[in-house]
Amino acid sequence: MTEKKIIKVIVADDHPLVRHGIKTVFEAYDDIEVVAEAENGKEAIEICEKYKPDIVIMDMVMPILDGAEATSQLIKKFPDIKVIALTSFNDKDLIKKSLKAGAVSFILKNITGAKLVKTIKDVYKGKYELSTYATKILLTELREKTDDNINLTKREKEILTLIVEGLSNKEIAKRMFLSNSTIQFHVSNVLSKLGVSKRTEAAYLALKQKLVELPG
């Protein structure tokens, strides 16, 4: 019998009550564990070094180092960690900033406990969750981009498909039996050809322009 995988989560928010509330929600589930908490972006990066979480729930408005900058630094340092952006309100600039920083999901603090748990599990499986407003913002940002001048090779399309599925470079390399450096090179080319800087943007553009076909 295989041991159940526990999803390790770090909650970064400058309000203790918010951190406590999120932690309390997860206490009812034996496959999700809050391994640590942070009260600012700088601390979030530091504790990720120690705890190596699967997911970080990152408040976007925090002192010392805000959530967007912390997300950007965190993903550069730990590319396998997935960041869920958390905020109290829908703000166009904040949403764009968090997604460009590399957050894979954007949720509001008024989310229900059940929905938060579903989001965590979906993100862990590579299914990204955005609020309806966040999705609209991102697609509006990409509306001028078309696939007219996008000429991806067969291999680049395969890699883009795996990016859309939520796989990290390391996971893609394992799936395709290629080295990490080779995958990094191809991912860089894909982002460049799509005219984007983040994997999240590439995934949404790929779906919007139907550049890839997902199984099932």
C-alpha positions as a Python dict, from the first residue, in 0.01 Angstrom:
ca = {
    (1, 'M'): (0, 0, 0),
    (2, 'T'): (149, 332, -107),
    (3, 'E'): (173, 611, 147),
    (4, 'K'): (-58, 906, 87),
    (5, 'K'): (128, 1212, -40),
    (6, 'I'): (95, 1511, 191),
    (7, 'I'): (91, 1848, 16),
    (8, 'K'): (327, 2079, 204),
    (9, 'V'): (205, 2439, 219),
    (10, 'I'): (353, 2765, 346),
    (11, 'V'): (117, 3054, 417),
    (12, 'A'): (262, 3405, 377),
    (13, 'D'): (40, 3687, 502),
    (14, 'D'): (108, 3981, 733),
    (15, 'H'): (-221, 3925, 920),
    (16, 'P'): (-198, 3649, 1185),
    (17, 'L'): (-575, 3599, 1174),
    (18, 'V'): (-565, 3519, 802),
    (19, 'R'): (-280, 3273, 849),
    (20, 'H'): (-464, 3108, 1139),
    (21, 'G'): (-786, 3085, 937),
    (22, 'I'): (-617, 2915, 642),
    (23, 'K'): (-430, 2677, 869),
    (24, 'T'): (-753, 2587, 1050),
    (25, 'V'): (-922, 2500, 718),
    (26, 'F'): (-642, 2258, 627),
    (27, 'E'): (-640, 2090, 969),
    (28, 'A'): (-949, 1899, 865),
    (29, 'Y'): (-755, 1728, 582),
    (30, 'D'): (-489, 1463, 628),
    (31, 'D'): (-329, 1523, 286),
    (32, 'I'): (-255, 1897, 330),
    (33, 'E'): (-19, 2035, 592),
    (34, 'V'): (83, 2395, 667),
    (35, 'V'): (451, 2337, 744),
    (36, 'A'): (533, 2703, 819),
    (37, 'E'): (401, 3060, 816),
    (38, 'A'): (556, 3391, 710),
    (39, 'E'): (451, 3748, 781),
    (40, 'N'): (629, 3907, 484),
    (41, 'G'): (775, 3816, 146),
    (42, 'K'): (1134, 3812, 266),
    (43, 'E'): (1054, 3564, 540),
    (44, 'A'): (858, 3349, 292),
    (45, 'I'): (1166, 3306, 74),
    (46, 'E'): (1384, 3227, 374),
    (47, 'I'): (1159, 2955, 516),
    (48, 'C'): (1114, 2793, 174),
    (49, 'E'): (1486, 2714, 190),
    (50, 'K'): (1423, 2514, 506),
    (51, 'Y'): (1087, 2350, 442),
    (52, 'K'): (1086, 2298, 61),
    (53, 'P'): (705, 2327, 30),
    (54, 'D'): (500, 2218, -268),
    (55, 'I'): (288, 2533, -262),
    (56, 'V'): (313, 2883, -116),
    (57, 'I'): (-5, 3085, -57),
    (58, 'M'): (130, 3436, -100),
    (59, 'D'): (-49, 3753, 6),
    (60, 'M'): (23, 4020, -253),
    (61, 'V'): (30, 4317, -15),
    (62, 'M'): (289, 4270, 260),
    (63, 'P'): (560, 4481, 427),
    (64, 'I'): (938, 4455, 372),
    (65, 'L'): (895, 4261, 45),
    (66, 'D'): (561, 4252, -134),
    (67, 'G'): (404, 3934, -264),
    (68, 'A'): (474, 3990, -634),
    (69, 'E'): (847, 4056, -585),
    (70, 'A'): (870, 3770, -336),
    (71, 'T'): (700, 3541, -589),
    (72, 'S'): (944, 3641, -862),
    (73, 'Q'): (1248, 3582, -640),
    (74, 'L'): (1105, 3262, -497),
    (75, 'I'): (1040, 3100, -836),
    (76, 'K'): (1384, 3192, -964),
    (77, 'K'): (1536, 3024, -660),
    (78, 'F'): (1293, 2732, -629),
    (79, 'P'): (1135, 2673, -974),
    (80, 'D'): (942, 2364, -860),
    (81, 'I'): (745, 2553, -595),
    (82, 'K'): (403, 2672, -711),
    (83, 'V'): (276, 3006, -582),
    (84, 'I'): (-90, 3095, -531),
    (85, 'A'): (-146, 3471, -515),
    (86, 'L'): (-387, 3581, -244),
    (87, 'T'): (-546, 3922, -197),
    (88, 'S'): (-847, 4096, -46),
    (89, 'F'): (-968, 4265, -362),
    (90, 'N'): (-972, 4247, -741),
    (91, 'D'): (-716, 4497, -863),
    (92, 'K'): (-616, 4495, -1229),
    (93, 'D'): (-257, 4604, -1176),
    (94, 'L'): (-210, 4370, -880),
    (95, 'I'): (-340, 4074, -1078),
    (96, 'K'): (-114, 4151, -1374),
    (97, 'K'): (184, 4199, -1143),
    (98, 'S'): (131, 3870, -960),
    (99, 'L'): (83, 3666, -1277),
    (100, 'K'): (384, 3823, -1445),
    (101, 'A'): (584, 3738, -1133),
    (102, 'G'): (500, 3373, -1192),
    (103, 'A'): (203, 3294, -967),
    (104, 'V'): (6, 3004, -1114),
    (105, 'S'): (-323, 3096, -948),
    (106, 'F'): (-493, 3407, -815),
    (107, 'I'): (-762, 3383, -546),
    (108, 'L'): (-948, 3625, -321),
    (109, 'K'): (-957, 3609, 60),
    (110, 'N'): (-1334, 3567, 57),
    (111, 'I'): (-1289, 3220, -96),
    (112, 'T'): (-1467, 2938, 88),
    (113, 'G'): (-1271, 2675, 275),
    (114, 'A'): (-1387, 2400, 37),
    (115, 'K'): (-1287, 2606, -267),
    (116, 'L'): (-947, 2683, -114),
    (117, 'V'): (-881, 2314, -55),
    (118, 'K'): (-986, 2233, -413),
    (119, 'T'): (-754, 2505, -542),
    (120, 'I'): (-460, 2365, -346),
    (121, 'K'): (-520, 2013, -475),
    (122, 'D'): (-574, 2132, -833),
    (123, 'V'): (-258, 2341, -832),
    (124, 'Y'): (-62, 2050, -691),
    (125, 'K'): (-186, 1841, -985),
    (126, 'G'): (-97, 2117, -1231),
    (127, 'K'): (-446, 2261, -1278),
    (128, 'Y'): (-431, 2638, -1241),
    (129, 'E'): (-709, 2835, -1073),
    (130, 'L'): (-783, 3201, -1142),
    (131, 'S'): (-1075, 3412, -1032),
    (132, 'T'): (-1308, 3502, -1320),
    (133, 'Y'): (-1187, 3861, -1308),
    (134, 'A'): (-821, 3756, -1312),
    (135, 'T'): (-883, 3537, -1616),
    (136, 'K'): (-1049, 3826, -1796),
    (137, 'I'): (-755, 4055, -1717),
    (138, 'L'): (-499, 3807, -1843),
    (139, 'L'): (-683, 3730, -2163),
    (140, 'T'): (-730, 4102, -2228),
    (141, 'E'): (-354, 4149, -2190),
    (142, 'L'): (-296, 3880, -2450),
    (143, 'R'): (-569, 3985, -2693),
    (144, 'E'): (-327, 4153, -2932),
    (145, 'K'): (-112, 3844, -2963),
    (146, 'T'): (-198, 3608, -3248),
    (147, 'D'): (-44, 3289, -3372),
    (148, 'D'): (21, 3435, -3720),
    (149, 'N'): (392, 3474, -3653),
    (150, 'I'): (429, 3195, -3399),
    (151, 'N'): (625, 2915, -3558),
    (152, 'L'): (687, 2645, -3301),
    (153, 'T'): (874, 2326, -3380),
    (154, 'K'): (714, 1989, -3305),
    (155, 'R'): (928, 1953, -2993),
    (156, 'E'): (844, 2308, -2876),
    (157, 'K'): (473, 2230, -2915),
    (158, 'E'): (519, 1916, -2707),
    (159, 'I'): (694, 2118, -2437),
    (160, 'L'): (429, 2391, -2451),
    (161, 'T'): (161, 2125, -2400),
    (162, 'L'): (340, 2007, -2085),
    (163, 'I'): (374, 2368, -1964),
    (164, 'V'): (-3, 2405, -2004),
    (165, 'E'): (-46, 2086, -1801),
    (166, 'G'): (150, 2256, -1522),
    (167, 'L'): (471, 2053, -1533),
    (168, 'S'): (798, 2206, -1414),
    (169, 'N'): (1117, 2195, -1625),
    (170, 'K'): (1240, 1903, -1417),
    (171, 'E'): (915, 1711, -1469),
    (172, 'I'): (918, 1785, -1843),
    (173, 'A'): (1277, 1663, -1870),
    (174, 'K'): (1180, 1338, -1697),
    (175, 'R'): (872, 1293, -1917),
    (176, 'M'): (1065, 1355, -2240),
    (177, 'F'): (1386, 1176, -2136),
    (178, 'L'): (1592, 1490, -2195),
    (179, 'S'): (1835, 1683, -1977),
    (180, 'N'): (1720, 1976, -1762),
    (181, 'S'): (1945, 2213, -1957),
    (182, 'T'): (1793, 2103, -2289),
    (183, 'I'): (1441, 2161, -2157),
    (184, 'Q'): (1542, 2499, -2016),
    (185, 'F'): (1674, 2597, -2359),
    (186, 'H'): (1352, 2490, -2534),
    (187, 'V'): (1127, 2658, -2275),
    (188, 'S'): (1324, 2981, -2323),
    (189, 'N'): (1267, 2958, -2699),
    (190, 'V'): (896, 2891, -2652),
    (191, 'L'): (849, 3195, -2425),
    (192, 'S'): (1047, 3410, -2667),
    (193, 'K'): (842, 3301, -2969),
    (194, 'L'): (517, 3362, -2782),
    (195, 'G'): (635, 3706, -2672),
    (196, 'V'): (581, 3637, -2303),
    (197, 'S'): (810, 3617, -2002),
    (198, 'K'): (625, 3379, -1770),
    (199, 'R'): (499, 3022, -1799),
    (200, 'T'): (151, 3124, -1684),
    (201, 'E'): (123, 3370, -1971),
    (202, 'A'): (247, 3107, -2215),
    (203, 'A'): (-12, 2857, -2088),
    (204, 'Y'): (-305, 3096, -2124),
    (205, 'L'): (-191, 3221, -2464),
    (206, 'A'): (-154, 2861, -2582),
    (207, 'L'): (-509, 2782, -2474),
    (208, 'K'): (-654, 3106, -2608),
    (209, 'Q'): (-490, 3067, -2949),
    (210, 'K'): (-538, 2688, -2951),
    (211, 'L'): (-167, 2635, -3009),
    (212, 'V'): (-179, 2297, -2838),
    (213, 'E'): (-429, 2018, -2794),
    (214, 'L'): (-463, 1866, -2450),
    (215, 'P'): (-558, 1502, -2407),
    (216, 'G'): (-906, 1420, -2283),
}
